[in-house]
């Protein structure tokens, strides 16, 4: 999967929203409580809306002429096979649809799942005081994906590992 990202350069966008940030955002800005099917009082819904806005902006900046993109979201917010029509996004999202699907039926969703795994695992490993040889190998595999992330800070680290006799070896 990492090689697929390296070869094709798929952009990856990250959006998280915790309850504290949700409260802060809602206090600073006047958001409606609902936008279509989205309950903007819920962090999951608002995070998805923010992510869709990021993707819409990216597509508007990078697409050719009248190209539109088909948007698939992993099922959860809505069930597999459900689509939400957002008419004012038709110029960017094909037919103005946000489609929900299972990764077993829409294989590119597995790429998004892998990107989330890669980010999560990398953050966990960066926080460890020492890396074992398996950690170092995983970091070597995942590091090239860092260039695909569009909206998060990238940090360089020195890959070292602790070998069996507690000496440090460069990775």
C-alpha positions in Angstrom: 0.0 0.0 0.0 2.8 2.4 0.8 4.3 1.8 -2.6 0.9 2.6 -4.2 0.9 6.0 -2.5 4.5 6.6 -3.5 3.9 5.8 -7.1 0.6 7.6 -7.7 1.1 10.4 -5.2 -2.5 10.3 -3.9 -3.1 13.4 -1.7 -4.1 12.6 1.9 -6.1 15.0 4.0 -6.5 14.7 7.8 -9.3 16.1 9.8 -9.9 15.5 13.5 -12.2 17.3 15.9 -12.3 16.7 19.6 -15.2 17.8 21.9 -13.2 20.8 23.3 -12.3 22.0 19.8 -15.9 21.5 18.7 -17.1 23.7 21.6 -14.5 26.3 20.8 -15.4 26.4 17.1 -19.1 26.7 17.8 -18.5 29.5 20.3 -16.2 31.5 17.9 -18.3 31.2 14.8 -22.0 31.1 14.2 -22.8 27.7 12.8 -26.3 26.4 12.2 -27.2 23.4 14.2 -27.8 21.4 11.1 -26.7 21.5 7.5 -28.7 19.0 5.4 -28.1 15.6 7.1 -25.2 16.9 9.1 -25.8 17.7 12.8 -23.1 20.3 13.3 -23.4 20.0 17.1 -21.7 16.5 16.7 -18.0 16.4 16.3 -18.1 13.6 13.8 -20.5 15.4 11.6 -18.6 18.8 11.7 -15.3 17.0 11.2 -16.7 15.3 8.0 -18.0 18.7 6.8 -14.7 20.3 7.4 -12.9 17.5 5.5 -15.3 17.7 2.6 -14.6 21.5 2.4 -10.9 20.8 2.4 -11.2 18.3 -0.4 -13.5 20.6 -2.4 -10.9 23.4 -2.1 -8.1 21.1 -3.2 -10.1 19.9 -6.2 -11.0 23.4 -7.2 -7.3 24.4 -7.1 -5.9 21.3 -8.9 -8.5 20.0 -11.3 -8.6 20.6 -15.1 -11.4 22.6 -16.5 -14.7 21.0 -15.7 -13.4 17.8 -14.1 -15.3 16.6 -11.1 -14.5 14.1 -8.4 -16.5 11.2 -7.1 -16.5 11.2 -3.3 -16.7 8.0 -1.3 -16.8 8.0 2.5 -16.4 4.8 4.5 -19.7 3.7 5.9 -20.5 4.6 9.4 -22.1 8.1 9.2 -24.4 6.6 6.6 -24.9 3.0 5.5 -23.2 1.3 2.6 -25.0 2.4 -0.7 -26.4 5.7 0.7 -25.6 9.0 -1.0 -26.1 12.6 0.1 -26.9 15.1 -2.6 -25.4 18.6 -2.0 -26.5 20.7 -5.0 -24.2 23.6 -4.4 -21.2 21.3 -4.7 -22.1 19.8 -8.1 -19.4 21.9 -9.8 -16.7 19.9 -7.9 -18.2 16.7 -6.7 -19.8 14.5 -9.4 -23.5 15.0 -9.4 -23.1 16.8 -6.0 -23.0 13.4 -4.3 -21.2 12.2 -1.2 -21.4 8.4 -1.5 -21.1 6.1 1.5 -19.7 2.6 1.0 -17.9 -0.3 2.5 -14.2 -0.7 1.8 -15.0 -4.2 0.6 -17.1 -2.8 -2.2 -15.1 0.4 -3.0 -11.5 -0.6 -2.9 -10.0 2.9 -2.8 -11.5 3.3 0.6 -8.9 0.8 1.7 -6.2 3.3 0.7 -7.8 5.8 3.1 -7.9 3.2 5.8 -4.2 2.5 5.2 -3.3 6.2 5.3 -5.1 6.5 8.7 -3.2 3.5 10.0 0.1 4.9 8.7 -0.4 8.3 10.4 -1.6 6.7 13.6 1.2 4.2 13.8 3.9 6.8 12.9 2.7 9.2 15.6 2.8 6.3 18.2 6.3 5.3 17.1 7.6 8.9 17.2 6.4 9.1 20.8 8.4 6.1 21.9 11.8 6.7 23.6 13.4 3.9 21.6 12.5 1.9 18.5 13.2 -1.8 18.1 14.2 -3.2 14.7 10.6 -3.9 13.7 9.6 -0.3 14.5 12.5 1.0 12.4 11.5 -1.2 9.5 7.9 0.0 9.7 9.0 3.6 9.8 11.1 3.1 6.7 8.1 1.7 4.9 5.7 4.4 6.1 8.0 7.4 5.8 7.5 8.0 2.1 3.8 8.4 2.6 4.5 11.5 4.7 4.8 13.6 1.5 1.3 12.7 0.5 -0.2 14.4 3.6 -1.5 17.8 2.5 -2.5 19.5 5.7 -0.3 18.3 8.6 3.1 19.3 9.8 5.9 17.0 8.7 8.7 16.3 11.2 12.0 14.6 10.5 13.4 12.1 13.0 16.6 10.1 13.2 15.8 6.4 12.8 17.7 4.5 15.4 17.0 1.2 17.0 17.9 -0.6 20.2 19.6 -3.9 19.4 19.5 -6.9 21.7 22.6 -5.9 23.8 21.1 -2.4 24.4 23.6 -0.7 22.1 22.1 1.9 19.7 22.5 1.2 16.0 21.7 3.7 13.2 18.8 2.7 11.0 
